[in-house]
Amino acid sequence: MASTDSIATGRNLVTGTLGFVGLHLARALLADGVAVAGLGRQPGRAPSPPVAGDFRRRDEAGAGSTRYEGPAGSFAYHEASLEDGSAVAAVVREVRPSVIYHLAAQSSAATSFDDPRGTLESNLIGTLSLLEAVRKLPAADRPIVVVAGSAEEYGPQPPGSAPLTEECPPRPVSPYAVSKAAQTLLCLQYHRAWDVPVVVARPFAHTGPGQQPRFAFPAFARQIAAAEAGRGPAEVVTGDLSPVRDYLHVLDVVAAYRALAGHGQPGEVYNICSGTALTMADGLRILVAAARVPVTVRRDPARDRPADAARLVGDNRKLRLQTGWGPVSDARIALLDLLDEARKEFA
């Protein structure tokens, strides 16, 4: 397993590098002088905000890879499907990382109801490919693997339940949540059977610049920004706003992943959360209050999920005690950052 020194100085492989959290993580690592390599199956896709101004596609870095360059540095992005075990193993052997952050996933619970097979293949088989690639390395060369799970694994909880700890049993209600619960079990099995040094992160809801508008709060922010610019109706169309969630700023999640790479215990699961409850309705009120024009809210029942957890609020004591991590931002700042980004799109 990689030493603490090599974790700090060695190359880091980030799967899902061109995704929402992956781009933030790559930028943070490069800013601290860490060498980064990317892996994903989106060949040539231009990075989306907020890093479009930071990373530009520069050139072909070799067979099957493209180099992206930004003010803090550059990284080679290796184009491969995570479901292709041979291709994943080849990238791992080439990069020889000291840390792997496995963020690549079909990450939308709502989308998973429309494509359960694709969700399971992406999230479970993709993780299997990565774990197998690491398992086949000599023990001394195996990197720390931080795998992103999801609070959706917990599912509905009894009324009046305390904040969720890592010991709470899973009750997944979406194909996405099932895929992540199975992913967690697979990671723990690989650690127990073959001593693969994998740490399972269980992030609760998070948002911030760069999140796609297929998720609720980015969609709300975009509708408000369009109304302000006179390019859309002065209303926000929503689904069910009653669910209670525990929201973090994406940058706090990035910091937690890095803390787990350095101080997490392999074979353990860690909640990444604030411990603060926020209803979807209250989050929308923050955005509406910041709007520069009056907007109304209209619910469209067609946007409701077939099944959902009413409340997902976590307990982060394990992560705090073992790594020293703590959130430095909050949901309000994350939501206002989203709105600022949406305004730039319509400027």
Helices and strands as residue ranges (DSSP letters): H 4-9, E 12-15, H 20-31, E 36-40, E 56-62, E 65-70, E 73-79, H 85-95, E 99-102, H 109-114, H 116-120, I 121-125, H 126-135, G 139-141, E 144-148, G 151-153, H 175-194, E 198-203, E 206-207, H 216-228, E 235-238, E 244-245, E 248-249, H 250-263, E 269-272, E 278-279, H 280-290, E 296-299, G 301-303, E 311-312, H 317-323, H 331-346
